[in-house]
Amino acid sequence: MLIRRAAIAAVLATGLVIAGSPAALAKPLDVAAPLAGLRAYFVITAPNDTAGAKSAVATNGGTVFASYDAIGVIVAHSTSTTFAA
């Protein structure tokens, strides 16, 4: 338990030092720019029953970014303006 507390304290202290540094705050994040019009959607289904929803995502102009079958959640991306409907 003592080791766990020490590890948590070290992680928090490191995060505060990095987050509090003006140099860290001034730098832009090093991520790729999203595609124009790309949106993310959460598709909720019954747990362990995502096959139909994955098919519907593809049929309606989207792509499955991530799938959490055990809890019935799909993260889909699409540029289609009618995808949500």
SVG drawing of the C-alpha trace seen along z (x, -y; Angstrom):
<svg xmlns="http://www.w3.org/2000/svg" viewBox="-32 -30 42 41">
<polyline fill="none" stroke="black" stroke-width="0.4" points="0.0,0.0 2.9,-2.4 4.5,-1.7 1.2,-2.4 0.8,-5.7 4.4,-6.7 3.8,-5.8 0.6,-7.9 2.3,-10.8 5.2,-10.6 2.9,-10.5 0.9,-13.5 4.0,-15.5 5.4,-14.8 2.1,-15.8 2.0,-19.1 5.6,-19.9 5.0,-19.2 1.5,-20.9 2.8,-23.9 5.8,-24.5 5.3,-27.6 7.3,-25.9 4.9,-22.9 1.9,-25.1 3.3,-27.1 3.9,-24.2 1.1,-23.0 0.0,-19.4 1.7,-17.1 -1.4,-15.6 -2.5,-15.3 -5.2,-17.8 -8.6,-16.1 -10.2,-15.9 -12.6,-18.7 -16.1,-17.6 -15.0,-14.4 -17.2,-13.8 -17.2,-11.1 -20.3,-9.4 -21.1,-7.0 -23.3,-4.1 -25.0,-2.3 -26.2,1.3 -27.0,4.2 -23.8,5.8 -22.2,8.4 -24.5,7.6 -22.6,5.0 -22.5,6.8 -25.6,5.2 -24.6,1.7 -21.2,2.1 -22.8,3.0 -25.2,0.0 -22.2,-2.3 -20.5,-1.1 -23.7,-1.2 -24.4,-4.8 -21.0,-6.3 -19.1,-5.8 -16.2,-3.8 -15.8,-2.0 -13.0,-3.6 -13.3,-1.5 -15.6,1.2 -16.3,2.2 -18.5,5.3 -18.7,6.3 -20.5,3.1 -22.2,2.4 -20.5,-0.8 -19.0,-1.6 -17.1,-4.8 -17.8,-5.7 -16.3,-8.4 -18.1,-9.9 -18.0,-13.0 -21.6,-12.4 -24.0,-15.1 -26.8,-12.6 -24.9,-9.9 -26.6,-10.6 -30.0,-10.2"/>
</svg>
